[in-house]
Every structure is written in structure tokens, then in C-alpha cells.
Amino acid sequence: MSQMTPQEIVHELDKHIIGQDAAKRAVAVALRNRWRRAQVAEPLRHEITPKNILMIGPTGVGKTEIARRLARLADAPFIKVEATKFTEVGYVGRDVDSIIRDLMETAIKDLREQDMARHKMRAEDAAEERILDALLPPARDVAYQLAAETSAKPEDSATRQKFRKMLREGALDEKEIEIEVAAMQATAQIFAPPGMEDLTSQIQGMFQNMGGGRRKTRKLKIAEAMKLITEEEAAQMVNEEDIKQRALASVEQNGIVFLDEIDKITSRNEASGGEVSRQGVQRDLLPLVEGTTVTTKYGMVNTDHILFIASGAFHLAKPSDLIPELQGRFPIRVELTSLAVGDFEAILTATDACLTRQYQALLATEGMEVNFTPDGIRRLAEIAFQVNETTENIGARRLHTVMERLLEEVSFDAGKYSGQHVSVDAAFVDARLKNLAVREDLVRYIL
Ligand SMILES: Nc1ncnc2c1ncn2[C@@H]1O[C@H](COP(=O)(O)OP(=O)(O)OP(=O)(O)O)[C@@H](O)[C@H]1O
């Protein structure tokens, strides 16, 4: 569990998200409260439930990003769900418990990846041996076979050592070998009747188990085989039962569910017709947020301490249009502001993985040096802002489309610019975007 103080958490979030201080503070406190709760003795600890957060703000201003970064900081299982998905016709009756099941899947996947990464070196060694066995079948490698008969761990024969060296140097990468690998598992897609998703996951699990253990000989390039077998070996080294237990604990104690578009399931904009009632969805969500037990294929998950962060623009509806029980479960309200030109400038240049740095790194791989001058950044930010104002305000997402358009030509002809220096200043930006930005008809399609 993260032991970071709220100040430290905000400091970390500042590296990725510009502004939105209130939201950062709220999530930082929520995270710290988990640690605080863990220090409280039972039985009081049991009574302390998370204070869920409602983020209010227009699209593309950092709501999801804050929640996602927080989860990453805390190494917490995270899932983003659109609340409206449960009102769609195709989802009639789809139970909201699937949120927790999906969260569990994410936790399992993350832990498995972490464990496999930990075993990577050992797995690579094992893969190397298997490939060497395929190249030099022990039966034919007389020296190896003799050694194997006399000692527990046979010494390498000279040939085997030579091949190992070549393998490590990549000299054999392109050579093809035939090697036995686990047969691909066909994943059966089963469509369950409403409310029966749990059964589906059990049936799917059964199919997967039935397919387990089957092997198949495949012809592969050594480089590919090495990758595949390393993964296979690493997968065998992880302890699935241990992962399951850790994932259950992690979801229950650290899980974060981000419920987007919560404003769209208020009854204020209730539509009639085939849709599932919005209030109905709120009622379905309530037990999850209040604390219930959900059956997953890995075991029962108690949702008492999962942190819920709901978000919405609340242009038409207000938080008070939510059913009272749900309002009470989201006591912390924070507003996120829309982004101004200055924010766009900072988003373009001041975060750890800001867009300008990304493009610089990408184009540097082609031997091109790109630099962005302050007046160039300013123009870009102004144009993005202006386009948001004249068409649809999609927040910082606009920077992606504008930036892509700006560098489209340079990106395409990168080979031509190799070894050159490209300076993106105001004139460069104007030359490529100015005319576009004033033509409203074009803007809608291009920027
Ligand atoms: N304040 C910000 N600082 C840095 N980057 C931002 C900021 N706001 C948005 N972005 C970037 O814009 C993109 C969209 O942001 P995000 O997903 O957080 O939107 P959102 O507010 O959750 O909107 P929606 O409710 O539509 O999902 C992300 O790539 C994010 O990195």
C-alpha cells in the first residue's frame, strides 16, 4: 500500500497533469485515507469506508487522467467504465457486477505480468536450453549425452557452448527450427442471458482448462521461438493461486473504479423507449458503492473498500438529480475547470511525457532534430483553443489533432529531413494551420 503523503501524491500528479488542483488534492486525500485506515485498529477499522469522489467538469480536462495516474502511483487495480453503457439497449439487464469482475481481471493480468517480468531471466535461460536441445538434440550430441549419464548437471559440450554463444549474439535469429510449444488456446465467446455473466465466466474457465496442456510442433524463426518459449517458461514459473489471492486482496483493499458519464444516468434526462431506465442503473450501482459481495471466477470480492470516482460534465443535470442514496455515497465534490491557452501551453511542454517531447523523440529516430520555440507553442495553444471554441470543446484532446496536423508533412517526409534541424516557431505553425483554423467547414473535419 502506498505510504505517500497527500503532498507527495499531488507532487507526483503535477508531473503529468496541469492545474486541476482541487481534484488532485481530493484524490490524494482519498489515497492517504486508505493508509490511515490500515493503521486504525479493529473493530473501528472495519467501519471506515472510503469517501468516494464526484468530479465535475467538461470533457478532456484531466478527470480520467488524474484517476488513472493515481491508480498507477498506488499500484492499484483500476478500471474505467462508462455509466451509460448499462442503459444501452444491447446491455439490457447486464449486471453492473461485471465492473468488479473486469476489475479483478485487470488485477490478475497486472500481477501476472509483474511476476512474469520477475522471472524473465530464469525463463530466458530455460528457453535457451530448450532451443539448444532442439538445435542439438541431446541424443545426437554424444559428449552431452555421456556427461548427462555420469553427472546430475551435464557440462556443456563444446558444440553446445558454441551454439549458445551464437544464440546470445543473435547470429541464429533468422534460422528456422521446429520446436514444441503450447497449442494456442481457442477462447470461446459465449453470450449469456442477462444476469448470467457469472455462469459464462465459469464455462469459459472450464473450456480454458480443457485446452490446457496440449502441445504442438511449430516451425519458427529462432528469434520468434525464443520470445514465445520465454513467455511460456515464465508463465509456468508464476504461481496462479498466489496471484489469485494477491489480486483478491488488492482489488478489495486498493481497487479504484472510475465511473464516467454519471451525469447521463440522472433521471432529469430520462428518455423513454427501449433504454434501460437511468434510475434503474443508479439503483443497480448503489449496492456496489455501498458495499456488497460479487462472485467472480477467482472468488468472492467484497466491495466495501473499493474507491469509486464518478465523473461527469453536469451541463444539464446536477449532482442533486442523482438518487439521494447515491448522492450520499459521493460526498466529495470537486470541480475541474476548462483549459485556457496558458494551460494548453503547459500541457504541450511541461509534463513528463508531453506531446512535444513525444514528437521530438519519435522524429529523432529518423535523425531529425525538432525544436519548439515559445512563440510556436503559444500559436499552437491559441489555435487549439480557438478551434475548441468554434467547433466542439474537446479539451486537451484537441492538442493531439492539431499537433498531428502540424507535423504531418514533416512526419511523412522524415527521410528527407534526416540530419536537419526543424524549428517549430509561430511562422511554421501559421504556415500549416492558420488557414485551416479559420475555415470552419474544414476545421470540423481536419482539426
Ligand atoms: N490538465 C491536464 N493536464 C495534462 N494533460 C491533460 C489535462 N487534461 C487533459 N489532458 C490530456 O487530455 C486527454 C484527455 O483527458 P482525460 O481523459 O483526462 O479527459 P476527461 O476529463 O476524463 O474527459 P472525459 O470525461 O471525456 O473522459 C488525455 O490524454 C490527457 O492526458
The ligand as an SDF file (V2000), in Angstrom:
LIG
                    3D

 31 33  0  0  0  0  0  0  0  0999 V2000
   -4.9960   19.2200  -17.1540 N   0  0  0  0  0  0  0  0  0  0  0  0
   -4.3620   18.3970  -17.9970 C   0  0  0  0  0  0  0  0  0  0  0  0
   -3.0200   18.2780  -17.9840 N   0  0  0  0  0  0  0  0  0  0  0  0
   -2.3780   17.4490  -18.8280 C   0  0  0  0  0  0  0  0  0  0  0  0
   -2.9990   16.6930  -19.7390 N   0  0  0  0  0  0  0  0  0  0  0  0
   -4.3350   16.7590  -19.8140 C   0  0  0  0  0  0  0  0  0  0  0  0
   -5.0850   17.6150  -18.9480 C   0  0  0  0  0  0  0  0  0  0  0  0
   -6.3840   17.4770  -19.2390 N   0  0  0  0  0  0  0  0  0  0  0  0
   -6.4480   16.5730  -20.2220 C   0  0  0  0  0  0  0  0  0  0  0  0
   -5.2390   16.1330  -20.5800 N   0  0  0  0  0  0  0  0  0  0  0  0
   -4.9530   15.1380  -21.6300 C   0  0  0  0  0  0  0  0  0  0  0  0
   -6.0930   15.0800  -22.4900 O   0  0  0  0  0  0  0  0  0  0  0  0
   -6.5210   13.7570  -22.7220 C   0  0  0  0  0  0  0  0  0  0  0  0
   -7.9470   13.5520  -22.2400 C   0  0  0  0  0  0  0  0  0  0  0  0
   -8.0390   13.7820  -20.8670 O   0  0  0  0  0  0  0  0  0  0  0  0
   -8.9620   12.8990  -19.8760 P   0  0  0  0  0  0  0  0  0  0  0  0
   -9.0590   11.5080  -20.4170 O   0  0  0  0  0  0  0  0  0  0  0  0
   -8.4820   13.0440  -18.5070 O   0  0  0  0  0  0  0  0  0  0  0  0
  -10.3520   13.6040  -20.0860 O   0  0  0  0  0  0  0  0  0  0  0  0
  -11.6150   13.6240  -19.1140 P   0  0  0  0  0  0  0  0  0  0  0  0
  -11.6220   14.9080  -18.3770 O   0  0  0  0  0  0  0  0  0  0  0  0
  -11.6520   12.3960  -18.2930 O   0  0  0  0  0  0  0  0  0  0  0  0
  -12.7880   13.6430  -20.1520 O   0  0  0  0  0  0  0  0  0  0  0  0
  -13.9600   12.5630  -20.3980 P   0  0  0  0  0  0  0  0  0  0  0  0
  -14.9230   12.7570  -19.3010 O   0  0  0  0  0  0  0  0  0  0  0  0
  -14.4980   12.9350  -21.7230 O   0  0  0  0  0  0  0  0  0  0  0  0
  -13.3180   11.2160  -20.3900 O   0  0  0  0  0  0  0  0  0  0  0  0
   -5.5190   12.8740  -22.0200 C   0  0  0  0  0  0  0  0  0  0  0  0
   -4.5840   12.4460  -22.9960 O   0  0  0  0  0  0  0  0  0  0  0  0
   -4.8430   13.7690  -21.0080 C   0  0  0  0  0  0  0  0  0  0  0  0
   -3.5070   13.3990  -20.8320 O   0  0  0  0  0  0  0  0  0  0  0  0
  1  2  1  0
  2  3  1  0
  2  7  2  0
  3  4  2  0
  4  5  1  0
  5  6  2  0
  6  7  1  0
  6 10  1  0
  7  8  1  0
  8  9  2  0
  9 10  1  0
 10 11  1  0
 11 12  1  0
 11 30  1  0
 12 13  1  0
 13 14  1  0
 13 28  1  0
 14 15  1  0
 15 16  1  0
 16 17  2  0
 16 18  1  0
 16 19  1  0
 19 20  1  0
 20 21  2  0
 20 22  1  0
 20 23  1  0
 23 24  1  0
 24 25  2  0
 24 26  1  0
 24 27  1  0
 28 29  1  0
 28 30  1  0
 30 31  1  0
M  END
$$$$
